[in-house]
Amino acid sequence: MSSRMPWHGVVVATALPFRDDLSVDLDAYAENLRGLIDAGCDGVCPNGSLGEYQTLTDHERAAVVRTAVETVGGDRVLAGVAAYGSMESRRWAEQAAEAGAEAVMLLPPNAYRADERSVLAHYKAVADVGIPIVAYNNPIDTKVDLLPELLQQLHEAGHIRAVKEFSGDTRRAYRIKELAPELDLLVGADDVLLELALAGAVGWISGYPNAIPHACVDLYQAAVAQDLQEALPLYRELHPLLRWDSRVEFVQAIKLSMDLAGRHGGDCRPPRVPLLPEQADAIKADTLRVLPLEDKSRERRQQV
């Protein structure tokens, strides 16, 4: 039996394709998922912010998780279960477990600036479901910062097994390891991949592999192997594109890059609006510049 957890390796926070009428296209989604695994990605994370979960109906959200499990297997699925209330997050964790997902990713309470006691109670409520939890620290969007000391409490209480670190402060990796050495550190933003990999991250919950999976897998593998001769030049080449993952328009940007790469990207649901022309032009230029690297990585993997 493999010791790999569903949050280890390259786990893609999957974008969700819609039809022209903005209904969910589960067939196109499944095709995207198969392409990611074929490219060497280790797993997928449905119903994250990149998957526009906030705009989905309950029926759609459940169907997305079921499709992911049926397509790639539950051991490769880290289901997003964020919600405004703990009872709702717990219900989504139960649904993910029933569908066969083997782990979930959970934001802190995000309807208000929760205090420490509320955060602890929130994670305990979902942990009681019995499915492993990856905490998602995104203080930019949630206004709740899972500081290393709070992560230590959550881990020691048995509520979380890993953390997706999206604060942008790469110094935290070392403090987290000091306070909670058994807590798995995961890269949470594409544009700090190399820095956190060198600091000991064991996974990358990633956005841009949706568009360029082969190149991103090569980058991750070189980074965690601390092969700077291989990783650093590739990181420099990809970084202008990876930076879009940390911008407000990250969903639109990644979907546009997917379209340019021949994958199912498409439009977003409201309230997200189309990119400004200058934004679209910049993303197109960044994407077209790195697509030859993606082709090179794909060819190398096929030869192996």
C-alpha positions as a printed Julia matrix, in Angstrom:
304×3 Matrix{Float64}:
   0.0    0.0     0.0
   1.29   3.45   -0.92
   2.14   5.85    1.9
   1.22   8.8    -0.32
  -1.56  10.94    1.09
  -4.12  12.64   -1.19
  -2.41  15.98   -0.53
   1.12  14.83   -1.43
   2.75  15.8    -4.71
   1.16  17.98   -7.39
  -2.53  18.32   -6.48
  -4.35  20.5    -8.97
  -7.01  22.9    -7.72
  -9.21  22.21  -10.7
 -10.97  24.82  -12.82
 -14.55  23.95  -13.72
 -15.7   24.23  -17.36
 -19.16  25.55  -18.17
 -21.26  25.26  -21.3
 -22.34  28.32  -23.28
 -25.37  28.71  -20.98
 -23.01  28.52  -17.95
 -24.3   25.13  -16.83
 -21.61  22.77  -15.51
 -19.99  20.58  -18.16
 -19.1   17.44  -16.22
 -17.93  15.56  -19.32
 -15.4   18.27  -20.15
 -14.39  18.36  -16.49
 -13.73  14.62  -16.46
 -11.67  14.95  -19.64
  -9.57  17.67  -17.98
  -9.04  15.45  -14.93
  -7.87  12.49  -16.99
  -5.44  14.76  -18.81
  -3.96  15.99  -15.53
  -3.32  12.48  -14.2
  -1.93  11.36  -17.56
   0.46  14.32  -17.4
   1.88  13.09  -14.09
  -0.12  15.13  -11.56
  -0.72  13.25   -8.34
  -4.24  14.37   -7.49
  -7.0   16.9    -7.89
  -8.83  19.31   -5.61
 -12.41  19.94   -6.76
 -14.55  22.74   -5.34
 -11.73  25.06   -4.44
 -11.9   28.76   -5.23
 -10.5   28.06   -8.7
 -13.47  25.74   -9.2
 -15.86  28.62   -8.44
 -17.58  26.6    -5.73
 -19.29  29.69   -4.33
 -21.4   29.95   -7.5
 -22.55  26.3    -7.56
 -25.85  24.86   -6.42
 -25.74  22.06   -3.87
 -26.55  19.54   -6.6
 -23.74  20.83   -8.83
 -21.21  20.91   -6.04
 -21.91  17.32   -5.04
 -21.8   16.2    -8.68
 -18.36  17.77   -9.13
 -16.93  15.7    -6.26
 -18.58  12.51   -7.48
 -17.21  13.1   -10.98
 -13.69  13.62   -9.61
 -13.81  10.41   -7.57
 -15.27   8.38  -10.43
 -12.67   9.73  -12.86
  -9.4    9.56  -10.92
 -10.19   7.53   -7.75
 -10.88   8.7    -4.23
  -7.25   8.36   -3.14
  -6.41  11.18   -5.56
  -9.22  13.53   -4.49
  -8.85  16.33   -1.95
 -12.33  17.86   -1.9
 -12.86  21.49   -0.99
 -15.48  21.82    1.76
 -15.35  25.52    2.56
 -18.62  27.19    3.53
 -19.89  30.11    5.57
 -20.97  27.91    8.48
 -19.38  24.97   10.28
 -22.54  22.88    9.94
 -22.47  23.37    6.18
 -18.75  22.56    5.93
 -19.35  19.43    7.99
 -22.15  18.42    5.61
 -19.84  18.85    2.61
 -17.17  16.78    4.36
 -19.72  14.03    4.91
 -20.76  14.22    1.25
 -17.13  14.0     0.11
 -16.51  10.98    2.33
 -19.66   9.27    1.08
 -18.58   9.93   -2.52
 -15.25   8.23   -1.8
 -12.85  11.16   -1.41
 -10.13  10.35    1.09
  -9.38  13.88    2.33
 -10.84  17.39    2.35
  -9.51  20.94    2.31
 -11.07  23.46    4.68
 -10.82  27.23    4.99
 -11.38  28.84    8.37
 -14.74  30.56    8.9
 -14.92  33.1     6.1
 -18.12  35.06    6.61
 -16.5   37.25    9.27
 -13.15  37.8    10.97
 -13.29  34.8    13.3
 -11.36  34.73   16.55
  -9.09  31.89   17.63
 -11.74  30.02   19.64
 -14.13  30.11   16.68
 -11.44  28.77   14.35
 -10.67  25.88   16.69
 -14.37  25.05   17.06
 -14.86  25.22   13.29
 -12.11  22.74   12.52
 -13.19  20.42   15.33
 -16.74  20.32   13.99
 -15.53  19.13   10.59
 -12.79  16.88   11.98
 -15.47  14.97   13.88
 -16.59  13.57   10.51
 -13.44  11.45   10.6
 -11.94  12.4     7.24
  -8.4   13.91    7.15
  -8.37  17.69    6.81
  -5.95  20.0     5.04
  -6.26  23.5     6.45
  -6.22  26.3     3.88
  -4.59  29.48    5.12
  -5.66  32.35    2.87
  -5.72  35.48    5.04
  -5.95  37.67    1.94
  -9.46  36.44    1.1
 -10.79  35.21    4.45
  -9.28  37.9     6.74
  -8.5   35.04    9.15
  -4.81  34.22    9.45
  -3.84  30.71   10.52
  -0.6   31.74   12.16
   1.97  29.02   12.92
   0.99  29.03   16.59
  -2.66  28.45   15.7
  -1.74  25.71   13.23
   0.2   24.06   16.05
  -2.93  24.04   18.21
  -5.07  22.65   15.4
  -2.58  19.91   14.67
  -1.98  18.94   18.3
  -5.76  18.71   18.77
  -5.89  16.24   15.89
  -8.02  18.49   13.69
  -5.67  18.91   10.72
  -3.0   16.87    8.95
  -1.55  19.49    6.59
  -1.76  23.15    5.67
  -2.0   24.84    2.3
   0.03  28.0     2.92
  -1.15  30.96    0.85
  -0.03  33.87    3.04
   2.89  34.64    0.73
   5.23  34.83    3.72
   7.75  32.1     2.96
   9.43  32.6     6.35
   6.48  30.87    7.98
   7.53  27.51    6.57
  10.38  27.29    9.05
   8.3   28.42   12.03
   5.58  25.88   11.18
   8.17  23.1    11.05
   9.59  24.17   14.41
   6.2   24.24   16.15
   4.48  21.32   14.39
   7.13  19.1    12.79
   4.6   16.41   11.83
   2.26  18.84   10.07
   2.64  18.56    6.29
   3.46  21.86    4.63
   1.9   22.39    1.2
   2.69  25.11   -1.32
  -0.45  27.19   -1.64
   0.47  29.71   -4.33
   2.1   28.96   -7.65
   4.58  31.83   -7.47
   6.27  30.62   -4.25
   6.65  27.01   -5.35
  10.44  26.91   -5.35
  10.84  28.78   -2.08
   8.47  26.51   -0.13
   9.72  23.35   -1.83
  13.24  24.16   -0.63
  11.78  24.77    2.85
  10.39  21.23    2.99
   6.93  21.3     1.4
   5.62  17.84    0.5
   2.84  18.95   -1.82
   1.69  21.72   -4.12
  -2.01  22.57   -4.34
  -1.66  24.3    -7.63
  -3.51  26.34  -10.22
  -1.45  26.53  -13.37
  -1.08  22.78  -13.98
  -4.65  23.14  -15.28
  -3.02  24.68  -18.37
   0.58  23.44  -18.41
   0.64  20.24  -16.32
   3.75  18.59  -17.79
   5.98  21.61  -17.25
   4.6   22.14  -13.74
   5.22  18.5   -12.78
   8.8   18.79  -14.03
   9.24  21.98  -12.02
   7.81  20.49   -8.83
   9.86  17.32   -9.04
  13.09  19.25   -9.59
  12.22  21.68   -6.79
  11.49  19.06   -4.12
  14.64  17.18   -5.19
  16.45  20.51   -4.62
  17.9   20.23   -8.11
  18.42  23.94   -8.66
  20.26  23.41  -11.92
  17.02  22.02  -13.35
  14.43  23.88  -11.26
  15.68  27.47  -11.24
  15.8   28.1   -15.03
  12.36  26.52  -15.46
  10.98  28.52  -12.54
  12.29  31.75  -14.06
  10.64  30.92  -17.37
   7.29  30.02  -15.83
   7.14  32.66  -13.1
   5.52  35.48  -15.11
   2.62  33.1   -15.78
   2.58  31.55  -12.3
   2.19  35.01  -10.75
  -1.32  35.24  -12.16
  -2.34  32.56   -9.64
  -1.98  35.13   -6.85
  -3.97  37.89   -8.53
  -7.64  38.78   -8.23
  -8.25  37.59  -11.8
  -6.62  34.19  -11.26
  -9.65  32.14  -12.34
 -10.13  34.04  -15.59
  -6.37  33.99  -16.22
  -5.96  30.26  -15.76
  -9.04  29.48  -17.82
  -7.7   31.63  -20.66
  -4.36  29.84  -20.49
  -6.23  26.52  -20.59
  -8.05  27.59  -23.75
  -4.75  28.57  -25.38
  -3.29  25.19  -24.41
  -6.22  23.3   -25.94
  -7.89  22.37  -22.65
 -11.44  23.12  -21.47
 -11.25  26.53  -19.8
 -13.99  28.84  -20.96
 -15.99  31.52  -19.23
 -16.61  32.11  -15.54
 -19.9   32.48  -13.73
 -20.89  35.91  -12.41
 -19.91  37.93  -10.53
 -16.55  37.3   -12.22
 -16.36  39.41  -15.36
 -14.21  39.03  -18.49
 -10.61  40.15  -18.36
  -9.71  43.64  -19.51
  -8.12  43.63  -22.98
  -4.7   44.51  -21.61
  -4.94  41.7   -19.03
  -5.95  39.18  -21.66
  -3.12  40.29  -23.92
  -0.56  39.89  -21.13
  -1.81  36.42  -20.21
  -1.84  35.35  -23.85
   1.73  36.52  -24.3
   2.9   34.79  -21.1
   1.09  31.58  -22.03
   2.24  31.4   -25.64
   5.8   31.97  -24.5
   5.78  28.91  -22.2
   3.75  26.5   -24.34
   6.93  25.26  -26.07
   8.26  24.32  -22.62
   5.04  22.41  -21.99
   5.44  20.58  -25.3
   9.06  19.74  -24.45
   8.06  18.36  -21.05
   5.25  16.33  -22.61
   7.58  14.82  -25.2
  10.15  13.93  -22.54
   7.5   12.21  -20.41
   6.22  10.25  -23.4
   9.73   9.02  -24.15
  10.08   7.77  -20.59
